[in-house]
């Protein structure tokens, strides 16, 4: 999802006081923390295991593997 797509989706919600949450690791929900969003370089579709997110920070990938992945900028909340 791009920033433009996110803004469009959120702008359609009439009640702007609704809280934004994400699923917890094993259950439940947590408030999303947007105090300091950061821009990171991310490698797409790195992980296949269900318990990992699909993508990884480029800085966490071994140097020789970086050319194998599509690298983009992303906002991490």
mmJSON file of the N, C-alpha and C atoms, coordinates in Angstrom:
{"data_MODEL":{"atom_site":{
"group_PDB":["ATOM","ATOM","ATOM","ATOM","ATOM","ATOM","ATOM","ATOM","ATOM","ATOM","ATOM","ATOM","ATOM","ATOM","ATOM","ATOM","ATOM","ATOM","ATOM","ATOM","ATOM","ATOM","ATOM","ATOM","ATOM","ATOM","ATOM","ATOM","ATOM","ATOM","ATOM","ATOM","ATOM","ATOM","ATOM","ATOM","ATOM","ATOM","ATOM","ATOM","ATOM","ATOM","ATOM","ATOM","ATOM","ATOM","ATOM","ATOM","ATOM","ATOM","ATOM","ATOM","ATOM","ATOM","ATOM","ATOM","ATOM","ATOM","ATOM","ATOM","ATOM","ATOM","ATOM","ATOM","ATOM","ATOM","ATOM","ATOM","ATOM","ATOM","ATOM","ATOM","ATOM","ATOM","ATOM","ATOM","ATOM","ATOM","ATOM","ATOM","ATOM","ATOM","ATOM","ATOM","ATOM","ATOM","ATOM","ATOM","ATOM","ATOM","ATOM","ATOM","ATOM","ATOM","ATOM","ATOM","ATOM","ATOM","ATOM","ATOM","ATOM","ATOM","ATOM","ATOM","ATOM","ATOM","ATOM","ATOM","ATOM","ATOM","ATOM","ATOM","ATOM","ATOM","ATOM","ATOM","ATOM","ATOM","ATOM","ATOM","ATOM","ATOM","ATOM","ATOM","ATOM","ATOM","ATOM","ATOM","ATOM","ATOM","ATOM","ATOM","ATOM","ATOM","ATOM","ATOM","ATOM","ATOM","ATOM","ATOM","ATOM","ATOM","ATOM","ATOM","ATOM","ATOM","ATOM","ATOM","ATOM","ATOM","ATOM","ATOM","ATOM","ATOM","ATOM","ATOM","ATOM","ATOM","ATOM","ATOM","ATOM","ATOM","ATOM","ATOM","ATOM","ATOM","ATOM","ATOM","ATOM","ATOM","ATOM","ATOM","ATOM","ATOM","ATOM","ATOM","ATOM","ATOM","ATOM","ATOM","ATOM","ATOM","ATOM","ATOM","ATOM","ATOM","ATOM","ATOM","ATOM","ATOM","ATOM","ATOM","ATOM","ATOM","ATOM","ATOM","ATOM","ATOM","ATOM","ATOM","ATOM","ATOM","ATOM","ATOM","ATOM","ATOM","ATOM","ATOM","ATOM","ATOM","ATOM","ATOM","ATOM","ATOM","ATOM","ATOM","ATOM","ATOM","ATOM","ATOM","ATOM","ATOM","ATOM","ATOM","ATOM","ATOM","ATOM","ATOM","ATOM","ATOM","ATOM"],
"id":[1,2,3,4,5,6,7,8,9,10,11,12,13,14,15,16,17,18,19,20,21,22,23,24,25,26,27,28,29,30,31,32,33,34,35,36,37,38,39,40,41,42,43,44,45,46,47,48,49,50,51,52,53,54,55,56,57,58,59,60,61,62,63,64,65,66,67,68,69,70,71,72,73,74,75,76,77,78,79,80,81,82,83,84,85,86,87,88,89,90,91,92,93,94,95,96,97,98,99,100,101,102,103,104,105,106,107,108,109,110,111,112,113,114,115,116,117,118,119,120,121,122,123,124,125,126,127,128,129,130,131,132,133,134,135,136,137,138,139,140,141,142,143,144,145,146,147,148,149,150,151,152,153,154,155,156,157,158,159,160,161,162,163,164,165,166,167,168,169,170,171,172,173,174,175,176,177,178,179,180,181,182,183,184,185,186,187,188,189,190,191,192,193,194,195,196,197,198,199,200,201,202,203,204,205,206,207,208,209,210,211,212,213,214,215,216,217,218,219,220,221,222,223,224,225,226,227,228,229,230,231],
"type_symbol":["N","C","C","N","C","C","N","C","C","N","C","C","N","C","C","N","C","C","N","C","C","N","C","C","N","C","C","N","C","C","N","C","C","N","C","C","N","C","C","N","C","C","N","C","C","N","C","C","N","C","C","N","C","C","N","C","C","N","C","C","N","C","C","N","C","C","N","C","C","N","C","C","N","C","C","N","C","C","N","C","C","N","C","C","N","C","C","N","C","C","N","C","C","N","C","C","N","C","C","N","C","C","N","C","C","N","C","C","N","C","C","N","C","C","N","C","C","N","C","C","N","C","C","N","C","C","N","C","C","N","C","C","N","C","C","N","C","C","N","C","C","N","C","C","N","C","C","N","C","C","N","C","C","N","C","C","N","C","C","N","C","C","N","C","C","N","C","C","N","C","C","N","C","C","N","C","C","N","C","C","N","C","C","N","C","C","N","C","C","N","C","C","N","C","C","N","C","C","N","C","C","N","C","C","N","C","C","N","C","C","N","C","C","N","C","C","N","C","C","N","C","C","N","C","C","N","C","C","N","C","C"],
"label_atom_id":["N","CA","C","N","CA","C","N","CA","C","N","CA","C","N","CA","C","N","CA","C","N","CA","C","N","CA","C","N","CA","C","N","CA","C","N","CA","C","N","CA","C","N","CA","C","N","CA","C","N","CA","C","N","CA","C","N","CA","C","N","CA","C","N","CA","C","N","CA","C","N","CA","C","N","CA","C","N","CA","C","N","CA","C","N","CA","C","N","CA","C","N","CA","C","N","CA","C","N","CA","C","N","CA","C","N","CA","C","N","CA","C","N","CA","C","N","CA","C","N","CA","C","N","CA","C","N","CA","C","N","CA","C","N","CA","C","N","CA","C","N","CA","C","N","CA","C","N","CA","C","N","CA","C","N","CA","C","N","CA","C","N","CA","C","N","CA","C","N","CA","C","N","CA","C","N","CA","C","N","CA","C","N","CA","C","N","CA","C","N","CA","C","N","CA","C","N","CA","C","N","CA","C","N","CA","C","N","CA","C","N","CA","C","N","CA","C","N","CA","C","N","CA","C","N","CA","C","N","CA","C","N","CA","C","N","CA","C","N","CA","C","N","CA","C","N","CA","C","N","CA","C","N","CA","C","N","CA","C","N","CA","C","N","CA","C","N","CA","C"],
"label_alt_id":[null,null,null,null,null,null,null,null,null,null,null,null,null,null,null,null,null,null,null,null,null,null,null,null,null,null,null,null,null,null,null,null,null,null,null,null,null,null,null,null,null,null,null,null,null,null,null,null,null,null,null,null,null,null,null,null,null,null,null,null,null,null,null,null,null,null,null,null,null,null,null,null,null,null,null,null,null,null,null,null,null,null,null,null,null,null,null,null,null,null,null,null,null,null,null,null,null,null,null,null,null,null,null,null,null,null,null,null,null,null,null,null,null,null,null,null,null,null,null,null,null,null,null,null,null,null,null,null,null,null,null,null,null,null,null,null,null,null,null,null,null,null,null,null,null,null,null,null,null,null,null,null,null,null,null,null,null,null,null,null,null,null,null,null,null,null,null,null,null,null,null,null,null,null,null,null,null,null,null,null,null,null,null,null,null,null,null,null,null,null,null,null,null,null,null,null,null,null,null,null,null,null,null,null,null,null,null,null,null,null,null,null,null,null,null,null,null,null,null,null,null,null,null,null,null,null,null,null,null,null,null],
"label_comp_id":["UNK","UNK","UNK","UNK","UNK","UNK","UNK","UNK","UNK","UNK","UNK","UNK","UNK","UNK","UNK","UNK","UNK","UNK","UNK","UNK","UNK","UNK","UNK","UNK","UNK","UNK","UNK","UNK","UNK","UNK","UNK","UNK","UNK","UNK","UNK","UNK","UNK","UNK","UNK","UNK","UNK","UNK","UNK","UNK","UNK","UNK","UNK","UNK","UNK","UNK","UNK","UNK","UNK","UNK","UNK","UNK","UNK","UNK","UNK","UNK","UNK","UNK","UNK","UNK","UNK","UNK","UNK","UNK","UNK","UNK","UNK","UNK","UNK","UNK","UNK","UNK","UNK","UNK","UNK","UNK","UNK","UNK","UNK","UNK","UNK","UNK","UNK","UNK","UNK","UNK","UNK","UNK","UNK","UNK","UNK","UNK","UNK","UNK","UNK","UNK","UNK","UNK","UNK","UNK","UNK","UNK","UNK","UNK","UNK","UNK","UNK","UNK","UNK","UNK","UNK","UNK","UNK","UNK","UNK","UNK","UNK","UNK","UNK","UNK","UNK","UNK","UNK","UNK","UNK","UNK","UNK","UNK","UNK","UNK","UNK","UNK","UNK","UNK","UNK","UNK","UNK","UNK","UNK","UNK","UNK","UNK","UNK","UNK","UNK","UNK","UNK","UNK","UNK","UNK","UNK","UNK","UNK","UNK","UNK","UNK","UNK","UNK","UNK","UNK","UNK","UNK","UNK","UNK","UNK","UNK","UNK","UNK","UNK","UNK","UNK","UNK","UNK","UNK","UNK","UNK","UNK","UNK","UNK","UNK","UNK","UNK","UNK","UNK","UNK","UNK","UNK","UNK","UNK","UNK","UNK","UNK","UNK","UNK","UNK","UNK","UNK","UNK","UNK","UNK","UNK","UNK","UNK","UNK","UNK","UNK","UNK","UNK","UNK","UNK","UNK","UNK","UNK","UNK","UNK","UNK","UNK","UNK","UNK","UNK","UNK","UNK","UNK","UNK","UNK","UNK","UNK"],
"label_asym_id":["A","A","A","A","A","A","A","A","A","A","A","A","A","A","A","A","A","A","A","A","A","A","A","A","A","A","A","A","A","A","A","A","A","A","A","A","A","A","A","A","A","A","A","A","A","A","A","A","A","A","A","A","A","A","A","A","A","A","A","A","A","A","A","A","A","A","A","A","A","A","A","A","A","A","A","A","A","A","A","A","A","A","A","A","A","A","A","A","A","A","A","A","A","A","A","A","A","A","A","A","A","A","A","A","A","A","A","A","A","A","A","A","A","A","A","A","A","A","A","A","A","A","A","A","A","A","A","A","A","A","A","A","A","A","A","A","A","A","A","A","A","A","A","A","A","A","A","A","A","A","A","A","A","A","A","A","A","A","A","A","A","A","A","A","A","A","A","A","A","A","A","A","A","A","A","A","A","A","A","A","A","A","A","A","A","A","A","A","A","A","A","A","A","A","A","A","A","A","A","A","A","A","A","A","A","A","A","A","A","A","A","A","A","A","A","A","A","A","A","A","A","A","A","A","A","A","A","A","A","A","A"],
"label_entity_id":["1","1","1","1","1","1","1","1","1","1","1","1","1","1","1","1","1","1","1","1","1","1","1","1","1","1","1","1","1","1","1","1","1","1","1","1","1","1","1","1","1","1","1","1","1","1","1","1","1","1","1","1","1","1","1","1","1","1","1","1","1","1","1","1","1","1","1","1","1","1","1","1","1","1","1","1","1","1","1","1","1","1","1","1","1","1","1","1","1","1","1","1","1","1","1","1","1","1","1","1","1","1","1","1","1","1","1","1","1","1","1","1","1","1","1","1","1","1","1","1","1","1","1","1","1","1","1","1","1","1","1","1","1","1","1","1","1","1","1","1","1","1","1","1","1","1","1","1","1","1","1","1","1","1","1","1","1","1","1","1","1","1","1","1","1","1","1","1","1","1","1","1","1","1","1","1","1","1","1","1","1","1","1","1","1","1","1","1","1","1","1","1","1","1","1","1","1","1","1","1","1","1","1","1","1","1","1","1","1","1","1","1","1","1","1","1","1","1","1","1","1","1","1","1","1","1","1","1","1","1","1"],
"label_seq_id":[1,1,1,2,2,2,3,3,3,4,4,4,5,5,5,6,6,6,7,7,7,8,8,8,9,9,9,10,10,10,11,11,11,12,12,12,13,13,13,14,14,14,15,15,15,16,16,16,17,17,17,18,18,18,19,19,19,20,20,20,21,21,21,22,22,22,23,23,23,24,24,24,25,25,25,26,26,26,27,27,27,28,28,28,29,29,29,30,30,30,31,31,31,32,32,32,33,33,33,34,34,34,35,35,35,36,36,36,37,37,37,38,38,38,39,39,39,40,40,40,41,41,41,42,42,42,43,43,43,44,44,44,45,45,45,46,46,46,47,47,47,48,48,48,49,49,49,50,50,50,51,51,51,52,52,52,53,53,53,54,54,54,55,55,55,56,56,56,57,57,57,58,58,58,59,59,59,60,60,60,61,61,61,62,62,62,63,63,63,64,64,64,65,65,65,66,66,66,67,67,67,68,68,68,69,69,69,70,70,70,71,71,71,72,72,72,73,73,73,74,74,74,75,75,75,76,76,76,77,77,77],
"pdbx_PDB_ins_code":[null,null,null,null,null,null,null,null,null,null,null,null,null,null,null,null,null,null,null,null,null,null,null,null,null,null,null,null,null,null,null,null,null,null,null,null,null,null,null,null,null,null,null,null,null,null,null,null,null,null,null,null,null,null,null,null,null,null,null,null,null,null,null,null,null,null,null,null,null,null,null,null,null,null,null,null,null,null,null,null,null,null,null,null,null,null,null,null,null,null,null,null,null,null,null,null,null,null,null,null,null,null,null,null,null,null,null,null,null,null,null,null,null,null,null,null,null,null,null,null,null,null,null,null,null,null,null,null,null,null,null,null,null,null,null,null,null,null,null,null,null,null,null,null,null,null,null,null,null,null,null,null,null,null,null,null,null,null,null,null,null,null,null,null,null,null,null,null,null,null,null,null,null,null,null,null,null,null,null,null,null,null,null,null,null,null,null,null,null,null,null,null,null,null,null,null,null,null,null,null,null,null,null,null,null,null,null,null,null,null,null,null,null,null,null,null,null,null,null,null,null,null,null,null,null,null,null,null,null,null,null],
"Cartn_x":[0.851,0.0,0.887,0.541,1.288,0.682,1.409,0.895,-0.379,-0.377,-1.552,-2.771,-2.583,-3.689,-4.179,-3.253,-3.632,-4.425,-3.96,-4.673,-6.074,-6.198,-7.509,-8.44,-7.937,-8.767,-9.183,-8.249,-8.565,-9.458,-9.34,-10.161,-11.636,-11.935,-13.325,-14.034,-13.286,-13.869,-14.374,-15.668,-16.273,-15.811,-15.79,-15.413,-13.893,-13.26,-11.804,-11.211,-12.059,-11.573,-11.464,-11.725,-11.611,-10.148,-9.859,-8.482,-8.014,-6.715,-6.105,-5.306,-5.563,-4.919,-4.396,-3.471,-2.94,-3.084,-3.08,-3.188,-1.951,-2.16,-1.041,-0.384,0.746,1.513,0.726,0.185,-0.558,-2.05,-2.471,-3.882,-4.039,-5.278,-5.531,-5.113,-5.196,-4.875,-4.105,-3.265,-2.489,-2.748,-2.637,-2.684,-1.465,-1.638,-0.506,0.257,1.573,2.413,2.918,2.481,2.863,3.658,4.22,4.971,6.143,6.851,8.032,8.095,7.265,7.392,8.763,9.374,10.688,10.635,11.501,11.621,12.801,12.547,13.56,13.664,14.83,14.96,14.604,13.648,13.145,13.34,13.675,13.756,12.428,11.782,10.451,10.511,9.521,9.293,10.528,11.102,12.297,11.945,10.948,10.643,9.483,9.656,8.604,7.87,8.49,7.896,6.678,5.621,4.367,4.532,5.483,5.633,6.527,7.085,7.829,7.011,7.207,6.629,7.282,6.624,7.118,8.432,8.631,9.736,10.76,11.982,13.05,13.737,14.283,15.129,16.366,16.782,17.961,19.189,19.29,20.458,20.539,19.424,19.415,19.651,19.93,20.159,21.657,22.143,23.566,23.913,25.057,25.481,25.379,25.784,25.773,24.356,23.352,21.974,21.166,21.675,20.895,20.445,21.225,20.859,19.7,19.357,18.283,16.886,16.803,15.505,15.245,13.953,13.525,13.564,14.293,14.484,13.66,12.914,12.091,12.267,11.766,11.635,10.251,10.165,8.876,8.825,7.62,7.42,7.086,7.827,7.602,6.986,5.815,5.119,5.398],
"Cartn_y":[-1.179,0.0,1.23,2.201,3.453,4.461,5.53,6.592,7.168,7.385,7.931,7.026,5.713,4.769,4.768,4.838,4.859,6.112,7.262,8.52,8.457,7.953,7.845,6.943,5.79,4.853,5.457,6.09,6.657,7.887,8.641,9.85,9.52,8.271,7.873,7.539,7.487,7.203,8.515,8.575,9.822,10.21,9.257,9.546,9.525,10.689,10.794,10.537,10.233,9.918,8.414,7.603,6.15,5.786,4.882,4.457,3.492,3.48,2.587,1.539,0.253,-0.843,-1.884,-2.695,-3.831,-5.08,-6.233,-7.493,-7.724,-8.317,-8.72,-9.974,-10.354,-11.479,-12.781,-13.128,-14.38,-14.161,-12.952,-12.653,-11.236,-10.794,-9.446,-8.405,-7.145,-6.017,-4.959,-4.207,-3.124,-1.836,-0.706,0.59,0.696,1.32,1.549,2.763,2.703,3.787,4.606,5.854,6.706,7.917,7.816,8.957,9.338,8.352,8.637,7.704,7.942,7.112,7.335,6.275,6.386,5.862,6.394,5.883,4.92,3.709,2.658,2.129,1.643,0.884,-0.553,-1.107,-2.449,-3.341,-4.589,-5.608,-6.358,-6.451,-7.05,-8.567,-9.213,-10.662,-11.492,-11.221,-11.921,-13.196,-13.118,-14.223,-15.078,-16.393,-17.335,-17.888,-17.818,-18.386,-17.561,-18.227,-17.544,-16.615,-16.915,-16.142,-14.917,-14.714,-13.502,-12.638,-11.342,-10.467,-10.751,-10.383,-10.681,-9.976,-8.797,-7.945,-7.761,-7.292,-7.055,-5.723,-5.104,-3.93,-4.374,-3.558,-3.884,-4.069,-3.267,-3.363,-4.701,-5.459,-6.757,-7.932,-7.646,-8.702,-8.798,-10.006,-10.202,-9.516,-8.89,-8.083,-8.853,-10.104,-10.859,-11.209,-11.073,-11.399,-10.188,-8.997,-7.785,-7.668,-8.146,-8.057,-8.981,-9.917,-10.867,-10.268,-9.127,-8.586,-7.217,-6.911,-5.584,-4.682,-3.581,-2.676,-1.408,-1.007,0.193,1.0,2.239,3.025,2.753,2.645,2.413,3.189,3.573,4.208,3.104,3.066,2.078,2.798,2.371,2.995,2.24],
"Cartn_z":[0.0,0.0,0.0,-0.785,-0.828,0.15,0.439,1.298,0.688,-0.62,-1.308,-1.118,-1.267,-1.086,0.361,1.313,2.725,3.064,2.597,2.853,2.254,1.05,0.404,1.214,1.639,2.412,3.748,4.444,5.755,5.651,4.572,4.423,4.203,3.875,3.679,4.99,6.083,7.396,7.983,8.258,8.731,10.131,11.054,12.436,12.549,12.566,12.594,13.979,14.975,16.318,16.55,15.524,15.647,15.834,16.774,17.03,15.957,15.716,14.732,15.497,15.2,15.917,14.944,15.444,14.694,15.551,14.887,15.626,16.478,17.64,18.485,17.921,18.471,17.941,17.988,19.144,19.261,19.414,19.652,19.825,20.33,20.425,20.891,19.868,20.268,19.39,20.166,19.47,20.059,19.295,20.008,19.332,18.43,17.291,16.4,16.914,16.856,17.365,16.188,16.093,14.973,15.463,16.653,17.195,16.297,15.806,15.003,13.794,12.771,11.578,10.951,10.465,9.846,8.419,7.587,6.226,6.21,5.745,5.7,4.273,3.908,2.67,2.992,2.24,2.502,1.28,1.534,0.49,0.514,-0.64,-0.711,-0.863,-0.255,-0.397,-0.057,1.095,1.548,2.309,3.179,4.09,3.606,3.738,3.376,4.599,5.761,6.968,7.389,7.82,8.165,9.363,10.228,11.467,11.308,10.117,9.811,8.868,8.943,7.936,6.587,5.51,4.161,3.838,4.376,3.95,5.068,4.687,5.66,5.373,6.426,6.23,5.452,4.507,3.702,4.594,5.639,6.522,7.254,7.286,7.965,7.02,5.757,4.77,4.5,4.343,4.048,2.733,2.696,1.538,0.221,0.195,-1.051,-1.519,-0.668,-1.041,-1.494,-1.319,-1.588,-3.042,-3.989,-5.4,-5.774,-4.918,-5.198,-5.001,-4.326,-3.936,-4.534,-4.688,-5.111,-3.876,-3.958,-2.818,-3.047,-2.016,-2.083,-0.8,-0.803,0.431,0.992,2.31,2.963,4.264,4.654,5.956,6.953,8.033,9.088,10.277,10.682,11.806,13.089],
"occupancy":[1.0,1.0,1.0,1.0,1.0,1.0,1.0,1.0,1.0,1.0,1.0,1.0,1.0,1.0,1.0,1.0,1.0,1.0,1.0,1.0,1.0,1.0,1.0,1.0,1.0,1.0,1.0,1.0,1.0,1.0,1.0,1.0,1.0,1.0,1.0,1.0,1.0,1.0,1.0,1.0,1.0,1.0,1.0,1.0,1.0,1.0,1.0,1.0,1.0,1.0,1.0,1.0,1.0,1.0,1.0,1.0,1.0,1.0,1.0,1.0,1.0,1.0,1.0,1.0,1.0,1.0,1.0,1.0,1.0,1.0,1.0,1.0,1.0,1.0,1.0,1.0,1.0,1.0,1.0,1.0,1.0,1.0,1.0,1.0,1.0,1.0,1.0,1.0,1.0,1.0,1.0,1.0,1.0,1.0,1.0,1.0,1.0,1.0,1.0,1.0,1.0,1.0,1.0,1.0,1.0,1.0,1.0,1.0,1.0,1.0,1.0,1.0,1.0,1.0,1.0,1.0,1.0,1.0,1.0,1.0,1.0,1.0,1.0,1.0,1.0,1.0,1.0,1.0,1.0,1.0,1.0,1.0,1.0,1.0,1.0,1.0,1.0,1.0,1.0,1.0,1.0,1.0,1.0,1.0,1.0,1.0,1.0,1.0,1.0,1.0,1.0,1.0,1.0,1.0,1.0,1.0,1.0,1.0,1.0,1.0,1.0,1.0,1.0,1.0,1.0,1.0,1.0,1.0,1.0,1.0,1.0,1.0,1.0,1.0,1.0,1.0,1.0,1.0,1.0,1.0,1.0,1.0,1.0,1.0,1.0,1.0,1.0,1.0,1.0,1.0,1.0,1.0,1.0,1.0,1.0,1.0,1.0,1.0,1.0,1.0,1.0,1.0,1.0,1.0,1.0,1.0,1.0,1.0,1.0,1.0,1.0,1.0,1.0,1.0,1.0,1.0,1.0,1.0,1.0,1.0,1.0,1.0,1.0,1.0,1.0,1.0,1.0,1.0,1.0,1.0,1.0],
"B_iso_or_equiv":[0.0,0.0,0.0,0.0,0.0,0.0,0.0,0.0,0.0,0.0,0.0,0.0,0.0,0.0,0.0,0.0,0.0,0.0,0.0,0.0,0.0,0.0,0.0,0.0,0.0,0.0,0.0,0.0,0.0,0.0,0.0,0.0,0.0,0.0,0.0,0.0,0.0,0.0,0.0,0.0,0.0,0.0,0.0,0.0,0.0,0.0,0.0,0.0,0.0,0.0,0.0,0.0,0.0,0.0,0.0,0.0,0.0,0.0,0.0,0.0,0.0,0.0,0.0,0.0,0.0,0.0,0.0,0.0,0.0,0.0,0.0,0.0,0.0,0.0,0.0,0.0,0.0,0.0,0.0,0.0,0.0,0.0,0.0,0.0,0.0,0.0,0.0,0.0,0.0,0.0,0.0,0.0,0.0,0.0,0.0,0.0,0.0,0.0,0.0,0.0,0.0,0.0,0.0,0.0,0.0,0.0,0.0,0.0,0.0,0.0,0.0,0.0,0.0,0.0,0.0,0.0,0.0,0.0,0.0,0.0,0.0,0.0,0.0,0.0,0.0,0.0,0.0,0.0,0.0,0.0,0.0,0.0,0.0,0.0,0.0,0.0,0.0,0.0,0.0,0.0,0.0,0.0,0.0,0.0,0.0,0.0,0.0,0.0,0.0,0.0,0.0,0.0,0.0,0.0,0.0,0.0,0.0,0.0,0.0,0.0,0.0,0.0,0.0,0.0,0.0,0.0,0.0,0.0,0.0,0.0,0.0,0.0,0.0,0.0,0.0,0.0,0.0,0.0,0.0,0.0,0.0,0.0,0.0,0.0,0.0,0.0,0.0,0.0,0.0,0.0,0.0,0.0,0.0,0.0,0.0,0.0,0.0,0.0,0.0,0.0,0.0,0.0,0.0,0.0,0.0,0.0,0.0,0.0,0.0,0.0,0.0,0.0,0.0,0.0,0.0,0.0,0.0,0.0,0.0,0.0,0.0,0.0,0.0,0.0,0.0,0.0,0.0,0.0,0.0,0.0,0.0],
"pdbx_formal_charge":[null,null,null,null,null,null,null,null,null,null,null,null,null,null,null,null,null,null,null,null,null,null,null,null,null,null,null,null,null,null,null,null,null,null,null,null,null,null,null,null,null,null,null,null,null,null,null,null,null,null,null,null,null,null,null,null,null,null,null,null,null,null,null,null,null,null,null,null,null,null,null,null,null,null,null,null,null,null,null,null,null,null,null,null,null,null,null,null,null,null,null,null,null,null,null,null,null,null,null,null,null,null,null,null,null,null,null,null,null,null,null,null,null,null,null,null,null,null,null,null,null,null,null,null,null,null,null,null,null,null,null,null,null,null,null,null,null,null,null,null,null,null,null,null,null,null,null,null,null,null,null,null,null,null,null,null,null,null,null,null,null,null,null,null,null,null,null,null,null,null,null,null,null,null,null,null,null,null,null,null,null,null,null,null,null,null,null,null,null,null,null,null,null,null,null,null,null,null,null,null,null,null,null,null,null,null,null,null,null,null,null,null,null,null,null,null,null,null,null,null,null,null,null,null,null,null,null,null,null,null,null],
"auth_seq_id":[1,1,1,2,2,2,3,3,3,4,4,4,5,5,5,6,6,6,7,7,7,8,8,8,9,9,9,10,10,10,11,11,11,12,12,12,13,13,13,14,14,14,15,15,15,16,16,16,17,17,17,18,18,18,19,19,19,20,20,20,21,21,21,22,22,22,23,23,23,24,24,24,25,25,25,26,26,26,27,27,27,28,28,28,29,29,29,30,30,30,31,31,31,32,32,32,33,33,33,34,34,34,35,35,35,36,36,36,37,37,37,38,38,38,39,39,39,40,40,40,41,41,41,42,42,42,43,43,43,44,44,44,45,45,45,46,46,46,47,47,47,48,48,48,49,49,49,50,50,50,51,51,51,52,52,52,53,53,53,54,54,54,55,55,55,56,56,56,57,57,57,58,58,58,59,59,59,60,60,60,61,61,61,62,62,62,63,63,63,64,64,64,65,65,65,66,66,66,67,67,67,68,68,68,69,69,69,70,70,70,71,71,71,72,72,72,73,73,73,74,74,74,75,75,75,76,76,76,77,77,77],
"auth_comp_id":["UNK","UNK","UNK","UNK","UNK","UNK","UNK","UNK","UNK","UNK","UNK","UNK","UNK","UNK","UNK","UNK","UNK","UNK","UNK","UNK","UNK","UNK","UNK","UNK","UNK","UNK","UNK","UNK","UNK","UNK","UNK","UNK","UNK","UNK","UNK","UNK","UNK","UNK","UNK","UNK","UNK","UNK","UNK","UNK","UNK","UNK","UNK","UNK","UNK","UNK","UNK","UNK","UNK","UNK","UNK","UNK","UNK","UNK","UNK","UNK","UNK","UNK","UNK","UNK","UNK","UNK","UNK","UNK","UNK","UNK","UNK","UNK","UNK","UNK","UNK","UNK","UNK","UNK","UNK","UNK","UNK","UNK","UNK","UNK","UNK","UNK","UNK","UNK","UNK","UNK","UNK","UNK","UNK","UNK","UNK","UNK","UNK","UNK","UNK","UNK","UNK","UNK","UNK","UNK","UNK","UNK","UNK","UNK","UNK","UNK","UNK","UNK","UNK","UNK","UNK","UNK","UNK","UNK","UNK","UNK","UNK","UNK","UNK","UNK","UNK","UNK","UNK","UNK","UNK","UNK","UNK","UNK","UNK","UNK","UNK","UNK","UNK","UNK","UNK","UNK","UNK","UNK","UNK","UNK","UNK","UNK","UNK","UNK","UNK","UNK","UNK","UNK","UNK","UNK","UNK","UNK","UNK","UNK","UNK","UNK","UNK","UNK","UNK","UNK","UNK","UNK","UNK","UNK","UNK","UNK","UNK","UNK","UNK","UNK","UNK","UNK","UNK","UNK","UNK","UNK","UNK","UNK","UNK","UNK","UNK","UNK","UNK","UNK","UNK","UNK","UNK","UNK","UNK","UNK","UNK","UNK","UNK","UNK","UNK","UNK","UNK","UNK","UNK","UNK","UNK","UNK","UNK","UNK","UNK","UNK","UNK","UNK","UNK","UNK","UNK","UNK","UNK","UNK","UNK","UNK","UNK","UNK","UNK","UNK","UNK","UNK","UNK","UNK","UNK","UNK","UNK"],
"auth_asym_id":["A","A","A","A","A","A","A","A","A","A","A","A","A","A","A","A","A","A","A","A","A","A","A","A","A","A","A","A","A","A","A","A","A","A","A","A","A","A","A","A","A","A","A","A","A","A","A","A","A","A","A","A","A","A","A","A","A","A","A","A","A","A","A","A","A","A","A","A","A","A","A","A","A","A","A","A","A","A","A","A","A","A","A","A","A","A","A","A","A","A","A","A","A","A","A","A","A","A","A","A","A","A","A","A","A","A","A","A","A","A","A","A","A","A","A","A","A","A","A","A","A","A","A","A","A","A","A","A","A","A","A","A","A","A","A","A","A","A","A","A","A","A","A","A","A","A","A","A","A","A","A","A","A","A","A","A","A","A","A","A","A","A","A","A","A","A","A","A","A","A","A","A","A","A","A","A","A","A","A","A","A","A","A","A","A","A","A","A","A","A","A","A","A","A","A","A","A","A","A","A","A","A","A","A","A","A","A","A","A","A","A","A","A","A","A","A","A","A","A","A","A","A","A","A","A","A","A","A","A","A","A"],
"auth_atom_id":["N","CA","C","N","CA","C","N","CA","C","N","CA","C","N","CA","C","N","CA","C","N","CA","C","N","CA","C","N","CA","C","N","CA","C","N","CA","C","N","CA","C","N","CA","C","N","CA","C","N","CA","C","N","CA","C","N","CA","C","N","CA","C","N","CA","C","N","CA","C","N","CA","C","N","CA","C","N","CA","C","N","CA","C","N","CA","C","N","CA","C","N","CA","C","N","CA","C","N","CA","C","N","CA","C","N","CA","C","N","CA","C","N","CA","C","N","CA","C","N","CA","C","N","CA","C","N","CA","C","N","CA","C","N","CA","C","N","CA","C","N","CA","C","N","CA","C","N","CA","C","N","CA","C","N","CA","C","N","CA","C","N","CA","C","N","CA","C","N","CA","C","N","CA","C","N","CA","C","N","CA","C","N","CA","C","N","CA","C","N","CA","C","N","CA","C","N","CA","C","N","CA","C","N","CA","C","N","CA","C","N","CA","C","N","CA","C","N","CA","C","N","CA","C","N","CA","C","N","CA","C","N","CA","C","N","CA","C","N","CA","C","N","CA","C","N","CA","C","N","CA","C","N","CA","C","N","CA","C","N","CA","C","N","CA","C","N","CA","C"],
"pdbx_PDB_model_num":[1,1,1,1,1,1,1,1,1,1,1,1,1,1,1,1,1,1,1,1,1,1,1,1,1,1,1,1,1,1,1,1,1,1,1,1,1,1,1,1,1,1,1,1,1,1,1,1,1,1,1,1,1,1,1,1,1,1,1,1,1,1,1,1,1,1,1,1,1,1,1,1,1,1,1,1,1,1,1,1,1,1,1,1,1,1,1,1,1,1,1,1,1,1,1,1,1,1,1,1,1,1,1,1,1,1,1,1,1,1,1,1,1,1,1,1,1,1,1,1,1,1,1,1,1,1,1,1,1,1,1,1,1,1,1,1,1,1,1,1,1,1,1,1,1,1,1,1,1,1,1,1,1,1,1,1,1,1,1,1,1,1,1,1,1,1,1,1,1,1,1,1,1,1,1,1,1,1,1,1,1,1,1,1,1,1,1,1,1,1,1,1,1,1,1,1,1,1,1,1,1,1,1,1,1,1,1,1,1,1,1,1,1,1,1,1,1,1,1,1,1,1,1,1,1,1,1,1,1,1,1]
}}}
